[in-house]
Amino acid sequence: PDFKKNTKFCKHIVKVLLLLEPDVCKKVCQDIRTINFSSNFDLIKKSKTENFIIKSEELIKESKYYEAINFLEQAHKESNNLDYIKKIADISLKYKLNDQFIKYSVRFKEIRDYITNYPKFISSTFTSIMEYELYRKIDTILNLQNLLLSFPNNLVIETIKKMNVPAVENPILRYLLLHKFTSGIYLDDFFKDLPESSKLNLNGQIAELMLESVKEAILNMESEDNMDGYLDIARNCNFKNNGAIYSQIGVYKERLKDLYLEGLRANSGL
């Protein structure tokens, strides 16, 4: 029963009734008002949490740390117990999954004091994420940006100075990381590889590069994850040509969907 909506309707019971013989189902339905339904949601939540913990421990033994972290997050959602987030922090640092630590430290301030030297930690993290796939790079850079936004300005500047930002070949990713910190740094110093433009400021140049990158990604039939990453960049940077970027990606994603459906129909022999 859905007690939140003050009803006695339960889709699971209906599914069971549909499996019964018609005469049996009819008899049960006739007696429905005499049946007392009860649900102990606390016990259900506890059981689900325990299952998530068991699964995460199994995955850790198999060295599947990212999957284990996902189950620990589910355990936290069910129980609201911060210990599971602290366990995620422990796993992240033990197995050098710095991107995961940053992701969760953005959301949970309680684990931020696990790191005593953030400039050094973020610098090493930034070096390693350049080996990630594009969508994962974008996600981690956005988390880095959010974490830096929570720091005092002097710590932000110290951290950026320690990061080897110019080593990132893609100027769009450089801009994504830095564009919200113009009060403490001179952005143009990190983009000396871009040709000077008398018509466009730095944001305009990056916006044009962004649209070109999206068009190239479409020609290369890149994954939907990558396209979602481009959308995240556009939203975060608020380019003036975002309308064109959104339109290009939207049409492409519809095309991917159509191709997927065509493949399903072909495999089913329709």
ROLUMPA-881950 format. One line per 3 residues: number of its first residue (from 1); their letters; for each residue x, y, z of N, C-alpha, C. Coordinates in Angstrom, 3 decimals. Atoms other than C-alpha are relative to their C-alpha. Layout:
<timis>
NUM> a> X:Y:Z:X:Y:Z:X:Y:Z  ...
</timis>
This chain:
<timis>
1> pdf> 0.828:-1.207:0.000:0.000:0.000:0.000:0.860:1.255:0.000  -0.715:-1.258:0.042:1.106:3.546:-0.693:-0.498:0.886:1.132  0.467:-0.738:-1.165:0.800:5.052:2.764:0.223:1.503:-0.146
4> kkn> -0.253:-1.425:0.193:2.269:8.372:1.619:-1.185:0.673:-0.687  1.157:-0.548:0.720:-0.734:8.859:-0.672:-1.321:-0.410:0.649  1.189:0.419:-0.752:-3.142:7.362:1.880:-0.910:-0.907:-0.830
7> tkf> 0.782:0.959:0.788:-4.230:4.559:-0.446:0.393:-1.411:0.399  -0.300:1.406:-0.241:-4.380:0.770:-0.190:0.266:-0.722:-1.317  -0.318:0.595:1.293:-3.312:0.201:-3.767:1.477:-0.370:-0.041
10> ckh> -1.396:0.446:0.124:-0.156:-1.813:-4.372:0.150:-0.735:-1.325  -0.144:0.589:1.337:0.990:-2.618:-7.890:0.518:-1.430:0.068  -0.550:1.350:-0.117:2.845:-5.717:-6.672:-1.105:-1.018:0.296
13> ivk> 1.125:0.897:-0.291:-0.345:-7.213:-5.249:-0.838:-0.222:-1.251  0.766:0.125:1.250:-2.146:-6.495:-8.517:0.680:-0.982:-0.949  -0.736:0.920:0.874:0.593:-8.324:-10.431:-0.200:-1.450:0.434
16> vll> 0.225:1.356:-0.513:0.178:-11.360:-8.171:-1.414:-0.468:-0.320  1.392:0.350:0.285:-3.606:-11.305:-8.593:-0.197:-0.392:-1.459  0.128:0.295:1.428:-3.207:-11.323:-12.367:0.535:-1.381:-0.357
19> lle> -0.554:1.336:0.246:-1.289:-14.597:-12.095:-0.945:-1.111:0.453  0.910:1.006:-0.548:-4.143:-16.364:-10.287:-1.081:-0.400:-1.002  1.167:0.413:0.786:-6.962:-18.336:-11.819:-1.142:0.987:0.266
22> pdv> 1.063:-1.010:-0.153:-10.000:-16.064:-12.410:-0.897:-0.208:1.213  0.904:0.230:-1.128:-12.192:-17.752:-9.800:0.688:0.257:1.343  -0.763:-0.250:-1.229:-9.441:-17.610:-7.159:0.185:1.506:0.196
25> ckk> -0.201:-1.453:-0.053:-8.720:-13.986:-7.999:-1.279:0.702:0.466  1.287:-0.594:-0.364:-12.410:-13.141:-7.701:-0.270:-0.154:1.496  0.239:0.250:-1.431:-12.624:-14.736:-4.244:0.882:0.897:0.871
28> vcq> -0.919:-0.849:-0.765:-9.551:-12.859:-3.020:-0.490:1.440:-0.013  0.447:-1.390:0.122:-10.901:-9.564:-4.325:-1.268:0.261:0.813  1.222:-0.151:-0.801:-14.238:-10.161:-2.626:0.327:0.157:1.482
31> dir> -0.389:-0.040:-1.418:-12.446:-10.621:0.699:1.042:1.078:0.292  -1.124:-0.933:-0.117:-10.006:-7.738:0.122:-0.127:0.925:1.209  0.195:-0.936:-1.106:-11.571:-5.502:2.779:0.277:-0.639:1.358
34> tin> -0.252:0.691:-1.279:-11.022:-8.142:5.442:1.478:-0.310:0.194  -1.442:0.285:-0.087:-7.304:-8.450:4.693:0.716:1.217:0.571  -0.786:-1.081:-0.601:-4.990:-6.368:6.860:1.397:0.030:-0.616
37> fss> -1.322:-0.162:0.607:-1.993:-5.089:4.938:0.892:0.788:0.955  -0.945:-0.764:-0.817:1.099:-3.909:6.738:1.362:-0.046:-0.663  -1.354:-0.063:0.551:4.544:-2.803:5.677:0.889:0.728:0.990
40> nfd> -0.968:-0.643:-0.874:7.471:-2.053:7.908:1.118:0.545:-0.881  -0.952:-0.580:0.938:9.426:0.348:5.728:1.408:0.075:0.585  -1.329:-0.039:-0.620:12.265:0.594:8.245:0.737:-1.319:-0.219
43> lik> -0.614:1.311:0.222:12.887:-3.147:7.944:0.393:-0.182:-1.459  -0.299:0.104:1.433:12.720:-2.944:4.156:1.261:0.785:-0.329  -1.174:-0.830:0.251:15.235:-0.093:4.073:1.266:-0.639:0.572
46> ksk> -1.151:0.649:-0.633:17.529:-1.933:6.483:0.469:-1.188:-0.824  -0.341:1.165:0.811:17.400:-5.074:4.353:0.691:0.414:-1.292  -0.605:-0.478:1.243:18.161:-3.141:1.168:1.408:0.524:0.252
49> ten> -1.317:-0.540:-0.343:21.051:-1.334:2.864:1.005:-1.123:0.221  -0.889:1.135:-0.268:22.537:-4.614:4.095:0.405:-0.694:-1.295  -0.314:0.624:1.292:22.317:-6.069:0.584:1.002:0.834:-0.785
52> fii> -0.940:-0.879:0.695:24.103:-3.030:-0.853:1.407:-0.141:0.586  -1.303:0.132:-0.663:26.902:-3.404:1.719:0.658:-1.325:-0.364  -0.535:1.322:0.366:27.324:-7.121:1.010:0.542:0.030:-1.420
55> kse> -0.423:-0.063:1.402:27.514:-6.423:-2.716:1.266:0.838:-0.156  -1.186:-0.857:0.107:30.049:-3.616:-2.265:1.245:-0.717:0.509  -1.143:0.744:-0.545:32.295:-5.851:-0.140:0.468:-1.075:-0.975
58> eli> -0.360:1.001:1.011:32.173:-8.568:-2.797:0.766:0.649:-1.150  -0.643:-0.696:1.116:33.132:-6.058:-5.482:1.398:0.485:0.366  -1.332:-0.420:-0.449:36.048:-4.733:-3.424:0.975:-1.173:-0.080
61> kes> -0.844:1.197:0.090:37.415:-8.286:-3.200:0.380:-0.307:-1.444  -0.256:0.234:1.425:37.177:-8.437:-7.004:0.736:1.177:-0.648  -0.694:-1.215:0.462:39.022:-5.083:-7.278:-0.860:0.847:-0.936
64> kyy> 0.927:-0.820:0.786:35.929:-3.501:-8.838:-0.452:1.168:0.885  0.200:-1.034:-1.005:36.199:-0.343:-6.804:-1.078:1.014:-0.378  1.022:-0.969:0.415:34.043:2.004:-8.861:-1.404:-0.561:0.208
67> eai> 1.306:0.640:-0.205:31.160:-0.475:-8.792:-0.331:-0.087:1.492  0.211:0.077:-1.454:31.644:-0.947:-5.035:-0.446:1.349:0.556  0.364:-1.346:-0.448:31.445:2.812:-4.520:-1.454:0.315:-0.340
70> nfl> 1.396:-0.234:0.387:28.152:2.931:-6.415:-0.969:-0.662:0.976  0.878:0.694:-0.947:26.638:0.363:-4.056:0.038:0.657:1.381  -0.082:-0.718:-1.275:27.924:2.255:-1.018:-0.834:1.280:-0.039
73> eqa> 0.841:-1.196:0.136:26.232:5.373:-2.341:-1.477:-0.364:0.137  1.380:0.462:-0.141:22.991:3.407:-2.645:-0.330:-0.288:1.468  0.205:0.274:-1.429:23.425:2.274:0.961:-0.219:1.299:0.770
76> hke> 0.181:-1.300:-0.656:23.784:5.903:2.023:-1.374:0.582:-0.302  1.315:-0.535:0.369:20.647:6.895:0.116:-1.121:-0.680:0.778  1.032:0.738:-0.727:18.648:4.180:1.845:0.009:0.312:1.493
79> snn> -0.126:-0.121:-1.461:19.974:4.807:5.350:0.292:1.408:0.497  -0.453:-1.346:-0.378:21.230:8.412:5.309:1.110:-0.056:1.049  -1.100:0.199:-0.943:24.192:7.062:7.279:1.298:0.486:-0.644
82> ldy> -1.198:-0.607:0.572:27.277:9.183:6.646:1.205:-0.937:0.024  -1.118:0.947:-0.062:29.554:6.260:7.534:0.287:-0.615:-1.370  -0.203:0.598:1.322:29.017:4.891:4.025:0.732:0.962:-0.932
85> ikk> -0.742:-0.993:0.778:30.259:8.136:2.488:1.455:0.036:0.464  -1.371:0.038:-0.523:33.293:8.009:4.773:0.739:-1.237:-0.503  -0.615:1.215:0.544:33.910:4.467:3.573:0.377:0.201:-1.464
88> iad> -0.332:-0.345:1.386:33.777:5.748:-0.015:1.292:0.807:-0.039  -1.219:-0.816:-0.062:36.413:8.324:0.928:1.218:-0.872:0.282  -1.109:0.903:-0.334:38.611:5.616:2.473:0.416:-0.829:-1.215
91> isl> -0.288:0.825:1.185:38.336:3.397:-0.626:0.652:0.847:-1.086  -0.520:-0.884:1.045:38.973:6.331:-2.972:1.468:0.331:0.225  -1.380:-0.377:-0.296:42.168:7.353:-1.220:0.921:-1.214:0.039
94> kyk> -0.814:1.212:-0.085:43.400:3.806:-0.583:0.401:-0.501:-1.382  -0.252:0.538:1.338:43.116:2.829:-4.245:0.242:1.092:-1.040  -0.380:-1.133:0.855:44.042:6.272:-5.631:-1.066:0.341:-1.048
97> lnd> 1.112:-0.420:0.859:40.622:6.973:-7.124:-0.337:1.450:0.356  0.137:-1.391:-0.436:41.108:10.690:-6.625:-1.227:0.687:-0.587  1.181:-0.618:0.610:38.334:11.602:-9.043:-1.253:-0.287:0.824
100> qfi> 1.153:0.348:-0.825:35.865:9.771:-6.807:0.006:0.768:1.319  -0.063:-0.771:-1.244:37.123:11.478:-3.670:-0.463:1.431:-0.242  0.400:-1.377:0.314:36.714:14.877:-5.322:-1.506:0.083:-0.227
103> kys> 1.447:0.034:0.280:33.233:13.964:-6.554:-0.817:0.024:1.294  0.789:0.096:-1.235:32.015:13.068:-3.067:0.338:1.104:0.994  -0.333:-1.100:-0.909:33.895:15.813:-1.230:-0.720:1.283:-0.402
106> vrf> 0.818:-1.134:0.432:31.991:18.345:-3.349:-1.364:-0.057:0.677  1.356:0.187:-0.545:28.723:16.917:-2.036:-0.028:-0.136:1.519  -0.019:0.259:-1.448:29.827:16.031:1.510:1.224:0.670:0.630
109> kei> -1.090:-0.749:-0.619:31.913:18.581:3.388:0.685:-0.797:1.106  -0.512:0.744:-1.157:32.376:16.082:6.205:1.268:-0.795:-0.307  -1.194:0.795:0.318:35.112:14.206:4.301:1.155:0.856:-0.531
112> rdy> -1.040:-0.846:0.599:37.114:17.208:3.101:1.275:0.050:0.828  -1.205:-0.071:-0.838:39.467:17.146:6.076:0.845:-1.266:-0.084  -0.850:1.169:0.251:40.758:13.754:4.895:1.283:0.415:-0.721
115> itn> -1.159:-0.505:0.738:43.152:15.809:2.742:0.549:1.214:0.731  -0.620:-1.125:-0.708:45.618:18.145:4.439:0.711:0.959:-0.947  -0.700:-0.850:0.968:47.392:19.475:1.324:-0.746:-0.056:-1.335
118> ypk> 0.821:0.045:1.209:44.825:20.231:-1.358:0.739:0.423:-1.270  -0.731:-0.330:1.230:47.149:22.001:-3.834:0.772:-1.191:-0.569  -0.754:1.177:0.447:49.357:18.899:-3.981:-0.940:-1.102:-0.486
121> fis> 0.950:1.061:0.344:46.397:16.490:-4.061:-0.679:0.278:-1.338  0.706:-0.344:1.238:44.539:18.330:-6.820:0.954:0.022:-1.180  -0.993:-0.002:1.079:47.710:18.788:-8.847:0.247:-1.406:-0.531
124> stf> -0.228:1.387:0.432:48.353:15.032:-8.915:-1.247:-0.578:-0.655  1.255:0.468:0.597:44.682:14.369:-9.656:-0.149:0.541:-1.408  0.155:-0.650:1.301:44.676:16.835:-12.535:0.898:-0.650:-1.046
127> tsi> -0.916:0.671:0.929:47.670:15.119:-14.108:-0.561:-1.340:-0.447  0.488:1.345:0.322:46.032:11.692:-13.954:-1.276:0.015:-0.826  1.284:0.030:0.709:42.605:12.673:-15.302:0.147:0.253:-1.491
130> mey> -0.188:-0.224:1.428:44.079:13.659:-18.640:0.052:-1.308:-0.784  -0.007:1.308:0.658:44.261:9.922:-19.366:-1.412:-0.584:-0.116  1.367:0.518:0.010:40.492:9.476:-18.888:-0.647:0.182:-1.373
133> ely> 0.829:-0.259:1.167:37.890:9.194:-21.619:-0.606:1.389:0.123  0.415:-1.402:0.021:36.453:12.557:-22.661:-1.103:0.315:1.002  1.127:-0.333:-0.881:33.145:12.425:-20.788:0.405:-0.061:1.468
136> rki> -0.455:0.117:-1.392:34.939:11.341:-17.609:0.930:1.159:0.361  -0.826:-1.193:-0.220:37.484:14.146:-17.998:-0.882:1.195:0.344  0.890:-1.148:-0.188:34.671:16.664:-18.288:-0.657:-0.048:1.370
139> dti> 0.675:0.155:-1.290:32.839:15.297:-15.256:0.944:0.319:1.156  -0.960:-0.224:-1.086:35.985:15.352:-13.109:0.433:1.459:0.062  -0.371:-1.415:0.016:36.974:18.865:-14.216:-1.113:0.852:0.606
142> lnl> 1.123:-0.731:-0.600:33.489:20.110:-13.311:-0.020:-0.178:1.520  -0.077:0.227:-1.450:33.847:18.506:-9.876:1.160:0.773:0.619  -1.146:-0.787:-0.468:37.285:20.102:-9.496:-0.375:1.473:0.114
145> qnl> 0.433:-1.399:0.004:35.803:23.451:-10.416:-0.887:0.297:1.208  0.910:-0.199:-1.133:33.040:23.066:-7.817:0.731:-0.049:1.336  -0.773:0.083:-1.240:35.534:22.050:-5.152:0.812:1.278:0.208
148> lls> -0.784:-1.232:-0.094:37.768:25.048:-5.912:-0.873:1.197:0.378  0.910:-1.104:-0.321:34.749:27.355:-5.690:-0.322:0.065:1.493  0.257:0.018:-1.447:34.384:26.294:-2.049:1.228:0.441:0.806
151> fpn> -1.241:-0.383:-0.676:37.990:27.313:-1.248:0.095:1.525:0.124  -0.320:-1.434:-0.022:39.164:30.760:-0.125:0.872:0.353:-1.203  -0.647:-0.409:1.249:40.639:32.770:-2.996:1.497:-0.279:-0.013
154> nlv> -1.453:0.228:-0.026:44.260:32.472:-1.853:0.345:-1.470:-0.215  -0.241:1.430:0.198:43.996:28.663:-1.757:-0.285:-0.396:-1.447  0.300:0.251:1.417:42.422:28.639:-5.236:1.205:0.362:-0.857
157> iet> -1.150:-0.461:0.792:45.326:30.644:-6.658:1.201:-0.915:0.207  -1.121:0.905:-0.296:47.913:28.459:-4.907:-0.177:-1.342:-0.707  0.279:1.299:0.621:46.226:25.309:-6.226:0.176:0.062:-1.508
160> ikk> -0.104:-0.134:1.458:45.967:26.539:-9.824:1.460:0.137:-0.425  -1.423:-0.154:0.323:49.639:27.538:-9.771:0.731:-1.337:0.024  -0.652:1.311:-0.096:50.594:23.990:-8.771:-0.447:-0.952:-1.110
163> mnv> 0.516:0.864:1.062:48.463:22.429:-11.510:0.683:0.341:-1.320  -0.646:-0.225:1.300:50.097:21.969:-14.881:-1.075:0.212:-1.071  1.135:-0.269:0.889:47.154:23.548:-16.702:0.417:0.122:-1.465
166> pav> -0.367:-0.129:1.414:49.035:24.493:-19.916:0.286:-1.333:-0.693  -0.276:1.308:0.611:49.851:20.801:-20.430:-1.251:-0.627:-0.607  1.251:0.513:0.575:46.189:20.183:-21.269:-0.128:0.543:-1.412
169> enp> -0.007:-0.443:1.393:46.145:20.286:-25.058:-1.313:0.642:-0.426  1.311:-0.500:0.419:42.420:20.928:-25.378:-0.321:1.317:0.721  0.261:-1.288:-0.663:41.821:24.661:-24.713:-1.402:0.097:0.594
172> ilr> 1.364:-0.020:-0.545:38.117:23.996:-24.109:0.000:-0.517:1.437  -0.071:0.562:-1.351:38.939:21.843:-21.077:0.742:0.943:0.947  -0.710:-0.989:-0.816:41.405:24.454:-19.829:-0.957:1.117:0.427
175> yll> 0.941:-1.089:-0.272:38.752:27.125:-20.107:-1.081:-0.450:0.981  1.026:0.543:-0.896:36.171:24.905:-18.403:0.467:0.044:1.452  -0.533:0.014:-1.365:38.411:24.587:-15.358:0.161:1.401:0.576
178> lhk> -0.487:-1.274:-0.528:39.513:28.212:-15.088:-0.963:1.175:-0.091  0.720:-1.231:0.365:36.814:30.544:-16.385:-0.763:0.653:1.153  0.710:-0.602:-1.140:35.146:31.083:-12.987:0.940:0.601:1.044
181> fts> -0.978:-0.477:-0.988:38.361:32.228:-11.296:0.789:1.197:-0.524  -0.693:-1.129:0.628:39.189:35.412:-13.191:0.455:1.055:1.005  -0.402:-1.008:-0.989:39.513:37.447:-9.985:1.407:-0.254:0.538
184> giy> -1.307:0.310:-0.562:42.703:35.660:-9.022:1.079:-0.311:-1.016  -0.977:0.342:1.035:44.357:34.806:-12.341:-0.313:0.774:-1.280  0.193:-0.625:1.315:44.845:36.300:-15.797:-0.170:-1.131:-1.009
187> ldd> 0.327:1.163:0.824:43.109:33.807:-18.080:0.852:-0.106:-1.255  -0.714:0.040:1.280:44.926:34.782:-21.266:1.376:-0.655:0.118  -1.315:0.626:-0.196:48.199:33.531:-19.756:-0.039:-1.504:-0.251
190> ffk> 0.136:1.448:0.174:46.852:29.976:-20.056:-0.428:-0.381:-1.422  0.492:0.269:1.358:45.833:30.333:-23.713:0.869:0.684:-1.052  -0.920:-0.640:0.933:48.921:31.649:-25.456:0.129:-0.769:-1.308
193> dlp> -0.047:0.802:1.221:48.601:28.828:-27.994:-1.105:0.379:-0.979  1.083:-0.410:0.895:45.424:30.384:-29.406:0.423:1.222:-0.812  -0.339:-1.178:0.816:45.816:32.847:-32.305:-0.729:1.235:0.514
196> ess> 0.646:-1.234:-0.443:45.092:36.460:-31.419:-1.156:0.341:-0.930  1.178:-0.360:0.786:41.685:37.658:-32.547:-0.422:1.421:0.333  0.441:-1.380:-0.208:40.645:41.261:-33.051:-1.518:0.081:0.132
199> kln> 1.467:-0.004:0.007:36.976:40.239:-33.286:-0.600:-0.679:1.233  0.572:0.801:-1.081:36.532:37.790:-30.419:0.836:0.080:1.269  -0.707:0.150:-1.265:37.406:37.769:-26.735:0.242:-1.486:0.241
202> lng> -0.351:1.400:-0.258:38.607:34.549:-25.103:-1.243:-0.886:0.033  1.227:0.792:-0.062:35.079:33.328:-24.347:-0.550:-0.262:-1.399  0.488:0.164:1.369:34.090:33.916:-27.970:0.827:-0.990:-0.793
205> qia> -0.877:0.953:0.690:37.114:32.021:-29.261:-0.287:-1.436:0.436  0.285:1.344:-0.511:36.407:29.050:-27.007:-1.370:-0.469:-0.483  1.339:0.356:0.478:32.739:29.144:-28.048:0.056:-0.517:-1.435
208> elm> -0.134:0.459:1.389:33.725:28.828:-31.711:0.685:-1.363:-0.059  -0.678:1.300:-0.061:36.134:26.002:-30.895:-0.955:-1.090:0.470  0.967:0.951:-0.539:33.351:24.316:-28.952:-0.949:-0.485:-1.094
211> les> 0.926:0.375:1.072:30.943:24.382:-31.900:0.703:-0.862:-1.045  -0.779:0.808:0.950:33.669:23.049:-34.202:0.226:-1.406:0.552  -0.232:1.313:-0.626:34.420:20.240:-31.723:-1.257:-0.854:-0.023
214> vke> 1.271:0.730:0.035:30.744:19.286:-31.552:-0.266:-0.532:-1.404  0.211:0.430:1.389:30.496:19.161:-35.353:0.924:-1.165:-0.355  -0.958:1.082:0.266:33.637:17.002:-35.525:-0.403:-1.274:0.733
217> ail> 0.444:1.166:-0.774:32.308:14.708:-32.782:-1.169:-0.697:-0.684  1.145:0.568:0.714:29.111:14.226:-34.772:0.468:-0.759:-1.235  -0.545:0.682:1.183:31.070:13.363:-37.927:0.667:-1.316:0.384
220> nme> -0.694:1.207:-0.473:33.057:10.828:-35.897:-0.928:-0.974:0.722  0.998:0.850:-0.663:29.837:9.332:-34.460:0.410:-0.327:1.441  -0.417:0.213:-1.389:31.028:9.833:-30.879:-1.192:-0.404:0.868
223> sed> 1.027:0.569:-0.878:29.113:8.323:-27.962:-0.928:1.069:0.562  0.955:-0.915:-0.632:26.069:9.853:-26.313:0.578:0.564:1.297  -0.656:-0.504:-1.217:28.134:10.140:-23.114:0.853:1.227:-0.313
226> nmd> -0.821:-1.145:0.395:30.569:12.441:-24.924:-0.861:1.214:-0.329  0.877:-1.111:0.364:27.723:14.528:-26.313:-0.610:0.640:1.249  0.506:-0.543:-1.270:26.261:14.886:-22.810:1.086:0.829:0.688
229> gyl> -1.115:-0.770:-0.546:29.718:16.049:-21.731:0.115:1.366:-0.651  -0.022:-1.289:0.706:29.695:18.758:-24.416:-1.132:0.909:0.483  1.123:-0.789:-0.524:26.268:19.864:-23.174:0.336:0.580:1.373
232> dia> -0.396:-0.476:-1.335:27.656:20.115:-19.629:0.967:1.181:-0.104  -0.949:-1.107:0.203:30.509:22.315:-20.882:-0.745:1.258:-0.413  0.737:-1.159:0.514:28.137:24.591:-22.791:-0.821:0.666:1.102
235> rnc> 0.813:-0.558:-1.087:25.838:25.006:-19.795:0.873:0.717:1.028  -0.871:-0.571:-1.024:28.722:25.699:-17.429:0.647:1.296:-0.468  -0.712:-1.171:0.529:30.463:28.208:-19.697:-0.939:1.066:-0.557
238> nfk> 1.014:-0.944:0.478:27.262:29.840:-20.979:0.469:0.762:-1.243  -0.438:-0.619:1.250:28.553:30.483:-24.500:-1.163:0.710:-0.694  1.047:-0.719:0.734:26.661:32.937:-26.701:-0.608:-0.850:-1.111
241> nng> 0.518:0.869:1.072:26.298:30.236:-29.363:-0.554:-1.318:0.542  0.534:1.229:-0.597:24.803:27.688:-26.960:-1.202:-0.540:-0.763  1.163:0.441:0.769:21.626:27.609:-29.043:0.396:-0.907:-1.144
244> aiy> -0.483:0.808:1.124:23.563:26.284:-32.033:0.582:-1.321:0.492  -0.591:1.219:-0.574:25.448:23.794:-29.846:-1.096:-0.970:0.422  1.109:0.854:-0.443:22.241:22.481:-28.255:-0.727:-0.619:-1.188
247> sqi> 0.731:0.484:1.177:20.569:22.186:-31.655:0.748:-1.133:-0.691  -0.821:1.020:0.669:23.441:20.226:-33.222:-0.027:-1.308:0.785  -0.041:1.208:-0.833:23.642:17.812:-30.298:-1.376:-0.653:0.069
250> gvy> 1.353:0.546:-0.063:19.865:17.416:-30.073:-0.355:-0.807:-1.231  0.274:0.712:1.261:19.555:16.434:-33.741:0.796:-1.297:-0.053  -0.864:1.190:0.041:22.478:14.016:-33.407:-0.512:-1.091:0.937
253> ker> 0.492:0.998:-0.959:21.044:12.318:-30.308:-1.283:-0.661:-0.499  1.198:0.593:0.608:17.724:11.819:-32.107:0.392:-0.997:-1.084  -0.494:0.904:1.048:19.659:10.271:-34.969:0.521:-1.293:0.612
256> lkd> -0.496:1.194:-0.695:21.421:7.896:-32.565:-1.153:-0.876:0.475  1.177:0.734:-0.471:18.056:6.930:-31.106:-0.663:-0.751:-1.148  0.615:0.644:1.171:16.648:6.202:-34.583:0.826:-1.191:-0.468
259> lyl> -0.878:1.099:0.415:19.682:4.079:-35.468:-0.129:-1.185:0.946  0.164:1.059:-1.002:19.267:2.131:-32.228:-1.299:-0.764:-0.233  1.298:0.641:0.233:15.591:1.456:-32.940:0.008:-0.820:-1.284
262> egl> -0.118:0.754:1.255:16.402:0.409:-36.499:0.747:-1.307:0.230  -0.755:1.209:-0.319:18.941:-2.053:-35.120:-0.843:-1.021:0.731  0.891:0.913:-0.721:16.367:-3.506:-32.735:-0.988:-0.669:-0.944
265> ran> 0.966:0.563:0.947:13.858:-3.941:-35.542:0.660:-1.018:-0.914  -0.718:0.923:0.886:16.472:-5.573:-37.767:0.294:-1.317:0.707  -0.325:1.213:-0.759:17.478:-8.013:-35.016:-1.232:-0.842:0.311
268> sgl> 1.227:0.744:-0.304:13.862:-8.927:-34.311:-0.668:-0.550:-1.251  0.538:0.516:1.258:13.212:-9.620:-37.991:-1.241:0.706:-0.471  1.199:-0.740:0.397:10.481:-6.979:-38.279:0.265:0.805:-1.261
</timis>
